[in-house]
Amino acid sequence: MEYIQHTARRFPGIYRFLKTYQYHLGSDQLTRFGEQELVNSGLKFYRRYQSLAKDAVPFVRAASQERVAESAQNWTQGFHNARAADEAATGPESYPYNIVVIPEGEAFNNTLSHGTCTNFEGTIGNDAQKIWASKFARGLITRLNKSLMVNLNWEQAIHLMDMCPFETVATPLGTPSAFCHLFNDEDWLDYDYYQTLGKYYGYANGNPLGATQGIGYVNELIARMTNTPVNDHTNTNSTLDDSEKTFPIGQTSLYADFSHDNDISGILAALGLYDATKPPSKEKRQSPEELGGYSAAWTVPFAARAYFEKMSCEGQSEELVRVLVNDRVMPLETCGGDKLGRCTLSKFVESLSFARSGGNWDKCFT
């Protein structure tokens, strides 16, 4: 912003606000709008699973970064409010709920944070984004520079776009920022694809170690679904997972874990949910439909959610599993999911051989 304000020679029409704009946003903090999103998420979770939730308190974990732990607290508030208003609710009432907060960083095993694998994060995602930016940002830069009579590069132009979503969610009601109106629909589709490339190649299937970051969590999920001890030698915290107090198995039907978008990307990859997605083109924009349902907006928007459901159904001799990502039922192609997106529990677990075998964890420290 300082560069624009010091070098631009004019601020016409929709750009007028830039002349006097002052940056007041913080960093790595949960906004008021974000707080309400998590409260709403807890409410929605209760209503969706009311038949279970009215008689049970969820077991909650969170990575230790402040905004993640705060997200968990706000979610429990929404869940509790819905439960308190439900006349049919029974069972123990113990709010605020206990939240197991797991430290983050290279020194701590934590399935909700990928800091343990020291060889993981590199430039693969950024390199893919640069290739795409060199294509789509040309016209964008030309338009901005002509309008402002300035000399922005593609990185500065994208940073200007970043201001739209972050300033929008910094308002109590999510009022669209003035920055949003500087760009058209095509710009935003290109921007979404830019973010998609960053997530796919940086943290998911496009990174050789992307799916490996999620295998510890997947093995914990297997333990919960099969009521068996966690069998994992990657980034699970054995001290916590071996304790019934910090990783109860078979004692509750509801679990809620809170993590980061990059870690969720790895978990979804470890589950094989997007194995049918061909590597996205770095030079031509592809829609989520063309990519088998994959995009940053579809997988890890603000307040992203993934539900892992285990159910017993009439006429079925075995328990079934279904996965929803932001309310979209996943087809579960790797375990032969039916038209309702369901696999038998045994086939679901069998399909997770990558996680059960430890993935490429041995390459994390070479």
Contacts in CASP RR format, 6 or more apart in sequence:
PFRMAT RR
TARGET T0000
AUTHOR 0000-0000-0000
METHOD contacts of the structure
MODEL  1
MEYIQHTARRFPGIYRFLKTYQYHLGSDQLTRFGEQELVNSGLKFYRRYQ
SLAKDAVPFVRAASQERVAESAQNWTQGFHNARAADEAATGPESYPYNIV
VIPEGEAFNNTLSHGTCTNFEGTIGNDAQKIWASKFARGLITRLNKSLMV
NLNWEQAIHLMDMCPFETVATPLGTPSAFCHLFNDEDWLDYDYYQTLGKY
YGYANGNPLGATQGIGYVNELIARMTNTPVNDHTNTNSTLDDSEKTFPIG
QTSLYADFSHDNDISGILAALGLYDATKPPSKEKRQSPEELGGYSAAWTV
PFAARAYFEKMSCEGQSEELVRVLVNDRVMPLETCGGDKLGRCTLSKFVE
SLSFARSGGNWDKCFT
1 18 0 8 1.000
1 21 0 8 1.000
1 23 0 8 1.000
3 150 0 8 1.000
3 152 0 8 1.000
3 156 0 8 1.000
4 18 0 8 1.000
4 148 0 8 1.000
4 150 0 8 1.000
4 152 0 8 1.000
5 18 0 8 1.000
5 19 0 8 1.000
5 21 0 8 1.000
7 150 0 8 1.000
7 151 0 8 1.000
8 18 0 8 1.000
8 19 0 8 1.000
8 148 0 8 1.000
8 149 0 8 1.000
8 150 0 8 1.000
9 148 0 8 1.000
9 149 0 8 1.000
9 150 0 8 1.000
10 147 0 8 1.000
10 148 0 8 1.000
10 149 0 8 1.000
11 17 0 8 1.000
11 18 0 8 1.000
11 19 0 8 1.000
11 148 0 8 1.000
12 147 0 8 1.000
14 178 0 8 1.000
14 181 0 8 1.000
14 182 0 8 1.000
15 147 0 8 1.000
15 148 0 8 1.000
15 182 0 8 1.000
17 178 0 8 1.000
18 148 0 8 1.000
25 166 0 8 1.000
25 167 0 8 1.000
25 170 0 8 1.000
28 65 0 8 1.000
28 66 0 8 1.000
28 67 0 8 1.000
29 66 0 8 1.000
29 67 0 8 1.000
30 38 0 8 1.000
30 66 0 8 1.000
30 67 0 8 1.000
30 70 0 8 1.000
30 71 0 8 1.000
30 74 0 8 1.000
31 169 0 8 1.000
31 170 0 8 1.000
32 170 0 8 1.000
32 171 0 8 1.000
32 172 0 8 1.000
33 168 0 8 1.000
33 169 0 8 1.000
33 170 0 8 1.000
33 171 0 8 1.000
33 172 0 8 1.000
33 173 0 8 1.000
33 174 0 8 1.000
34 71 0 8 1.000
34 74 0 8 1.000
34 169 0 8 1.000
34 302 0 8 1.000
34 303 0 8 1.000
35 70 0 8 1.000
35 74 0 8 1.000
36 74 0 8 1.000
36 172 0 8 1.000
37 302 0 8 1.000
37 303 0 8 1.000
38 71 0 8 1.000
38 72 0 8 1.000
38 74 0 8 1.000
38 75 0 8 1.000
38 78 0 8 1.000
38 303 0 8 1.000
39 74 0 8 1.000
39 75 0 8 1.000
39 77 0 8 1.000
39 78 0 8 1.000
39 81 0 8 1.000
40 78 0 8 1.000
41 75 0 8 1.000
41 78 0 8 1.000
41 303 0 8 1.000
41 305 0 8 1.000
42 75 0 8 1.000
42 76 0 8 1.000
42 77 0 8 1.000
42 78 0 8 1.000
42 79 0 8 1.000
42 82 0 8 1.000
43 78 0 8 1.000
43 79 0 8 1.000
43 81 0 8 1.000
43 82 0 8 1.000
45 53 0 8 1.000
45 75 0 8 1.000
45 79 0 8 1.000
45 256 0 8 1.000
46 53 0 8 1.000
46 78 0 8 1.000
46 79 0 8 1.000
46 82 0 8 1.000
46 83 0 8 1.000
46 86 0 8 1.000
47 82 0 8 1.000
48 307 0 8 1.000
49 254 0 8 1.000
50 86 0 8 1.000
50 88 0 8 1.000
52 253 0 8 1.000
52 254 0 8 1.000
53 79 0 8 1.000
53 82 0 8 1.000
53 83 0 8 1.000
53 89 0 8 1.000
53 254 0 8 1.000
54 83 0 8 1.000
54 86 0 8 1.000
54 88 0 8 1.000
54 89 0 8 1.000
54 90 0 8 1.000
55 89 0 8 1.000
55 90 0 8 1.000
55 91 0 8 1.000
56 91 0 8 1.000
56 252 0 8 1.000
56 253 0 8 1.000
56 254 0 8 1.000
57 92 0 8 1.000
57 94 0 8 1.000
57 97 0 8 1.000
57 252 0 8 1.000
57 254 0 8 1.000
58 76 0 8 1.000
58 79 0 8 1.000
58 97 0 8 1.000
58 252 0 8 1.000
58 254 0 8 1.000
58 255 0 8 1.000
58 256 0 8 1.000
59 100 0 8 1.000
59 248 0 8 1.000
59 251 0 8 1.000
59 252 0 8 1.000
59 254 0 8 1.000
59 255 0 8 1.000
59 256 0 8 1.000
60 72 0 8 1.000
60 75 0 8 1.000
60 76 0 8 1.000
60 97 0 8 1.000
60 98 0 8 1.000
60 99 0 8 1.000
60 100 0 8 1.000
60 255 0 8 1.000
60 256 0 8 1.000
60 257 0 8 1.000
60 258 0 8 1.000
61 72 0 8 1.000
61 99 0 8 1.000
61 100 0 8 1.000
61 101 0 8 1.000
61 102 0 8 1.000
61 112 0 8 1.000
61 255 0 8 1.000
61 256 0 8 1.000
61 257 0 8 1.000
61 258 0 8 1.000
62 68 0 8 1.000
62 69 0 8 1.000
62 71 0 8 1.000
62 72 0 8 1.000
62 99 0 8 1.000
62 100 0 8 1.000
62 101 0 8 1.000
62 102 0 8 1.000
62 112 0 8 1.000
62 257 0 8 1.000
62 258 0 8 1.000
62 259 0 8 1.000
63 69 0 8 1.000
63 101 0 8 1.000
63 102 0 8 1.000
63 104 0 8 1.000
63 110 0 8 1.000
63 112 0 8 1.000
63 113 0 8 1.000
63 258 0 8 1.000
63 259 0 8 1.000
63 260 0 8 1.000
63 263 0 8 1.000
64 101 0 8 1.000
64 102 0 8 1.000
64 103 0 8 1.000
64 104 0 8 1.000
64 113 0 8 1.000
65 104 0 8 1.000
65 113 0 8 1.000
65 260 0 8 1.000
68 112 0 8 1.000
68 258 0 8 1.000
68 259 0 8 1.000
68 260 0 8 1.000
69 99 0 8 1.000
69 101 0 8 1.000
69 258 0 8 1.000
71 258 0 8 1.000
71 303 0 8 1.000
72 99 0 8 1.000
72 101 0 8 1.000
72 256 0 8 1.000
72 258 0 8 1.000
73 96 0 8 1.000
73 99 0 8 1.000
75 256 0 8 1.000
75 258 0 8 1.000
76 95 0 8 1.000
76 96 0 8 1.000
76 97 0 8 1.000
76 99 0 8 1.000
76 256 0 8 1.000
79 97 0 8 1.000
79 256 0 8 1.000
80 95 0 8 1.000
80 96 0 8 1.000
80 97 0 8 1.000
83 89 0 8 1.000
100 240 0 8 1.000
100 246 0 8 1.000
102 108 0 8 1.000
102 110 0 8 1.000
102 111 0 8 1.000
102 112 0 8 1.000
102 113 0 8 1.000
102 237 0 8 1.000
102 240 0 8 1.000
103 110 0 8 1.000
104 110 0 8 1.000
104 112 0 8 1.000
104 113 0 8 1.000
104 115 0 8 1.000
105 113 0 8 1.000
105 115 0 8 1.000
105 116 0 8 1.000
106 115 0 8 1.000
106 116 0 8 1.000
106 118 0 8 1.000
108 116 0 8 1.000
108 237 0 8 1.000
109 116 0 8 1.000
109 235 0 8 1.000
109 236 0 8 1.000
109 237 0 8 1.000
109 238 0 8 1.000
110 116 0 8 1.000
110 235 0 8 1.000
110 237 0 8 1.000
111 214 0 8 1.000
111 216 0 8 1.000
111 217 0 8 1.000
111 220 0 8 1.000
111 235 0 8 1.000
111 236 0 8 1.000
111 237 0 8 1.000
112 217 0 8 1.000
112 257 0 8 1.000
112 258 0 8 1.000
112 259 0 8 1.000
112 260 0 8 1.000
112 263 0 8 1.000
113 259 0 8 1.000
113 260 0 8 1.000
113 263 0 8 1.000
114 120 0 8 1.000
114 121 0 8 1.000
114 213 0 8 1.000
114 214 0 8 1.000
114 235 0 8 1.000
114 262 0 8 1.000
114 263 0 8 1.000
114 266 0 8 1.000
115 235 0 8 1.000
116 234 0 8 1.000
116 235 0 8 1.000
116 364 0 8 1.000
117 209 0 8 1.000
117 212 0 8 1.000
117 213 0 8 1.000
117 235 0 8 1.000
117 361 0 8 1.000
117 364 0 8 1.000
117 365 0 8 1.000
118 364 0 8 1.000
118 365 0 8 1.000
119 209 0 8 1.000
119 363 0 8 1.000
119 364 0 8 1.000
119 365 0 8 1.000
119 366 0 8 1.000
120 207 0 8 1.000
120 209 0 8 1.000
120 210 0 8 1.000
120 212 0 8 1.000
120 213 0 8 1.000
120 364 0 8 1.000
121 202 0 8 1.000
122 202 0 8 1.000
124 201 0 8 1.000
124 202 0 8 1.000
124 206 0 8 1.000
124 207 0 8 1.000
125 197 0 8 1.000
125 198 0 8 1.000
125 200 0 8 1.000
125 201 0 8 1.000
125 202 0 8 1.000
125 207 0 8 1.000
126 198 0 8 1.000
126 202 0 8 1.000
127 201 0 8 1.000
128 197 0 8 1.000
128 198 0 8 1.000
128 200 0 8 1.000
128 201 0 8 1.000
128 202 0 8 1.000
128 282 0 8 1.000
129 194 0 8 1.000
129 197 0 8 1.000
129 198 0 8 1.000
131 282 0 8 1.000
131 283 0 8 1.000
132 190 0 8 1.000
132 193 0 8 1.000
132 194 0 8 1.000
132 197 0 8 1.000
132 282 0 8 1.000
132 283 0 8 1.000
132 285 0 8 1.000
133 154 0 8 1.000
133 155 0 8 1.000
133 158 0 8 1.000
133 194 0 8 1.000
134 154 0 8 1.000
135 283 0 8 1.000
135 284 0 8 1.000
136 190 0 8 1.000
136 193 0 8 1.000
136 194 0 8 1.000
136 285 0 8 1.000
137 154 0 8 1.000
137 157 0 8 1.000
137 158 0 8 1.000
137 190 0 8 1.000
140 154 0 8 1.000
140 157 0 8 1.000
140 183 0 8 1.000
140 187 0 8 1.000
140 190 0 8 1.000
141 152 0 8 1.000
141 153 0 8 1.000
141 154 0 8 1.000
141 157 0 8 1.000
144 150 0 8 1.000
144 152 0 8 1.000
144 157 0 8 1.000
144 160 0 8 1.000
144 182 0 8 1.000
145 151 0 8 1.000
145 152 0 8 1.000
152 160 0 8 1.000
158 191 0 8 1.000
158 194 0 8 1.000
160 179 0 8 1.000
160 182 0 8 1.000
161 179 0 8 1.000
161 183 0 8 1.000
161 187 0 8 1.000
161 188 0 8 1.000
161 191 0 8 1.000
163 177 0 8 1.000
163 179 0 8 1.000
164 176 0 8 1.000
164 177 0 8 1.000
164 179 0 8 1.000
164 180 0 8 1.000
164 182 0 8 1.000
164 183 0 8 1.000
165 177 0 8 1.000
165 302 0 8 1.000
167 177 0 8 1.000
167 179 0 8 1.000
168 174 0 8 1.000
168 175 0 8 1.000
168 176 0 8 1.000
168 177 0 8 1.000
168 180 0 8 1.000
169 302 0 8 1.000
171 177 0 8 1.000
183 191 0 8 1.000
189 285 0 8 1.000
190 285 0 8 1.000
192 295 0 8 1.000
192 296 0 8 1.000
192 297 0 8 1.000
193 280 0 8 1.000
193 285 0 8 1.000
193 286 0 8 1.000
193 295 0 8 1.000
195 296 0 8 1.000
195 297 0 8 1.000
196 280 0 8 1.000
196 291 0 8 1.000
196 294 0 8 1.000
196 295 0 8 1.000
196 296 0 8 1.000
196 297 0 8 1.000
197 280 0 8 1.000
197 282 0 8 1.000
198 296 0 8 1.000
199 261 0 8 1.000
199 262 0 8 1.000
199 265 0 8 1.000
199 296 0 8 1.000
199 299 0 8 1.000
199 300 0 8 1.000
200 206 0 8 1.000
200 265 0 8 1.000
200 277 0 8 1.000
200 279 0 8 1.000
200 280 0 8 1.000
200 294 0 8 1.000
201 207 0 8 1.000
201 279 0 8 1.000
201 280 0 8 1.000
202 210 0 8 1.000
202 262 0 8 1.000
202 265 0 8 1.000
203 210 0 8 1.000
203 213 0 8 1.000
203 262 0 8 1.000
203 263 0 8 1.000
203 265 0 8 1.000
203 266 0 8 1.000
203 269 0 8 1.000
204 210 0 8 1.000
204 211 0 8 1.000
204 265 0 8 1.000
204 266 0 8 1.000
204 268 0 8 1.000
204 269 0 8 1.000
204 274 0 8 1.000
205 211 0 8 1.000
205 269 0 8 1.000
205 274 0 8 1.000
205 275 0 8 1.000
205 277 0 8 1.000
205 279 0 8 1.000
206 279 0 8 1.000
208 360 0 8 1.000
208 363 0 8 1.000
209 360 0 8 1.000
209 363 0 8 1.000
209 364 0 8 1.000
210 265 0 8 1.000
210 266 0 8 1.000
210 269 0 8 1.000
211 266 0 8 1.000
211 269 0 8 1.000
211 270 0 8 1.000
211 272 0 8 1.000
211 354 0 8 1.000
211 359 0 8 1.000
212 234 0 8 1.000
212 270 0 8 1.000
212 358 0 8 1.000
212 359 0 8 1.000
212 360 0 8 1.000
212 361 0 8 1.000
212 363 0 8 1.000
212 364 0 8 1.000
213 235 0 8 1.000
213 263 0 8 1.000
213 266 0 8 1.000
213 267 0 8 1.000
213 270 0 8 1.000
214 235 0 8 1.000
214 263 0 8 1.000
214 266 0 8 1.000
214 267 0 8 1.000
214 269 0 8 1.000
214 270 0 8 1.000
214 355 0 8 1.000
215 232 0 8 1.000
215 234 0 8 1.000
215 270 0 8 1.000
215 354 0 8 1.000
215 355 0 8 1.000
215 358 0 8 1.000
215 359 0 8 1.000
215 361 0 8 1.000
216 232 0 8 1.000
216 234 0 8 1.000
216 235 0 8 1.000
216 236 0 8 1.000
216 270 0 8 1.000
216 355 0 8 1.000
217 257 0 8 1.000
217 263 0 8 1.000
217 267 0 8 1.000
217 270 0 8 1.000
218 267 0 8 1.000
218 270 0 8 1.000
218 271 0 8 1.000
218 352 0 8 1.000
218 355 0 8 1.000
219 230 0 8 1.000
219 231 0 8 1.000
219 232 0 8 1.000
219 234 0 8 1.000
219 236 0 8 1.000
219 355 0 8 1.000
219 356 0 8 1.000
220 230 0 8 1.000
220 232 0 8 1.000
220 236 0 8 1.000
220 241 0 8 1.000
220 247 0 8 1.000
221 308 0 8 1.000
222 228 0 8 1.000
222 231 0 8 1.000
222 349 0 8 1.000
222 352 0 8 1.000
222 355 0 8 1.000
222 356 0 8 1.000
223 229 0 8 1.000
223 230 0 8 1.000
223 231 0 8 1.000
223 241 0 8 1.000
223 247 0 8 1.000
223 249 0 8 1.000
224 249 0 8 1.000
224 250 0 8 1.000
224 255 0 8 1.000
225 308 0 8 1.000
225 310 0 8 1.000
225 321 0 8 1.000
225 345 0 8 1.000
225 348 0 8 1.000
225 349 0 8 1.000
226 345 0 8 1.000
226 349 0 8 1.000
227 249 0 8 1.000
227 250 0 8 1.000
228 249 0 8 1.000
229 241 0 8 1.000
229 242 0 8 1.000
229 249 0 8 1.000
230 236 0 8 1.000
230 238 0 8 1.000
230 241 0 8 1.000
230 242 0 8 1.000
230 247 0 8 1.000
231 356 0 8 1.000
232 241 0 8 1.000
232 358 0 8 1.000
233 358 0 8 1.000
233 361 0 8 1.000
234 358 0 8 1.000
234 359 0 8 1.000
234 361 0 8 1.000
235 361 0 8 1.000
239 246 0 8 1.000
240 246 0 8 1.000
240 247 0 8 1.000
241 247 0 8 1.000
244 251 0 8 1.000
259 267 0 8 1.000
261 300 0 8 1.000
261 304 0 8 1.000
262 300 0 8 1.000
264 299 0 8 1.000
264 300 0 8 1.000
264 304 0 8 1.000
264 306 0 8 1.000
265 299 0 8 1.000
265 300 0 8 1.000
267 306 0 8 1.000
268 274 0 8 1.000
268 299 0 8 1.000
268 306 0 8 1.000
268 325 0 8 1.000
270 352 0 8 1.000
270 354 0 8 1.000
270 355 0 8 1.000
271 323 0 8 1.000
271 352 0 8 1.000
271 355 0 8 1.000
272 334 0 8 1.000
272 351 0 8 1.000
272 354 0 8 1.000
273 323 0 8 1.000
273 325 0 8 1.000
273 330 0 8 1.000
273 332 0 8 1.000
274 292 0 8 1.000
274 293 0 8 1.000
274 294 0 8 1.000
275 333 0 8 1.000
275 334 0 8 1.000
276 292 0 8 1.000
276 333 0 8 1.000
277 291 0 8 1.000
277 292 0 8 1.000
277 293 0 8 1.000
277 294 0 8 1.000
278 291 0 8 1.000
280 286 0 8 1.000
280 291 0 8 1.000
280 294 0 8 1.000
287 295 0 8 1.000
288 294 0 8 1.000
288 295 0 8 1.000
288 297 0 8 1.000
288 298 0 8 1.000
293 328 0 8 1.000
298 325 0 8 1.000
298 326 0 8 1.000
298 328 0 8 1.000
299 325 0 8 1.000
299 326 0 8 1.000
301 326 0 8 1.000
304 325 0 8 1.000
304 326 0 8 1.000
305 324 0 8 1.000
305 325 0 8 1.000
305 326 0 8 1.000
305 327 0 8 1.000
306 323 0 8 1.000
306 324 0 8 1.000
306 325 0 8 1.000
306 326 0 8 1.000
307 323 0 8 1.000
307 324 0 8 1.000
308 321 0 8 1.000
308 323 0 8 1.000
309 321 0 8 1.000
309 322 0 8 1.000
309 323 0 8 1.000
309 324 0 8 1.000
310 319 0 8 1.000
310 320 0 8 1.000
310 321 0 8 1.000
310 345 0 8 1.000
311 319 0 8 1.000
311 320 0 8 1.000
311 321 0 8 1.000
311 322 0 8 1.000
311 342 0 8 1.000
312 319 0 8 1.000
312 320 0 8 1.000
313 320 0 8 1.000
313 342 0 8 1.000
316 344 0 8 1.000
318 344 0 8 1.000
318 345 0 8 1.000
318 346 0 8 1.000
319 344 0 8 1.000
319 345 0 8 1.000
320 342 0 8 1.000
320 343 0 8 1.000
320 344 0 8 1.000
320 345 0 8 1.000
321 332 0 8 1.000
321 335 0 8 1.000
321 342 0 8 1.000
321 343 0 8 1.000
321 344 0 8 1.000
321 345 0 8 1.000
321 348 0 8 1.000
322 329 0 8 1.000
322 330 0 8 1.000
322 332 0 8 1.000
322 340 0 8 1.000
322 341 0 8 1.000
322 342 0 8 1.000
322 343 0 8 1.000
323 329 0 8 1.000
323 330 0 8 1.000
323 332 0 8 1.000
323 341 0 8 1.000
324 330 0 8 1.000
329 340 0 8 1.000
329 341 0 8 1.000
330 341 0 8 1.000
331 337 0 8 1.000
331 341 0 8 1.000
332 341 0 8 1.000
332 342 0 8 1.000
332 343 0 8 1.000
332 348 0 8 1.000
332 351 0 8 1.000
334 351 0 8 1.000
335 343 0 8 1.000
335 344 0 8 1.000
335 347 0 8 1.000
335 348 0 8 1.000
335 350 0 8 1.000
335 351 0 8 1.000
336 343 0 8 1.000
336 347 0 8 1.000
337 343 0 8 1.000
343 351 0 8 1.000
349 356 0 8 1.000
END
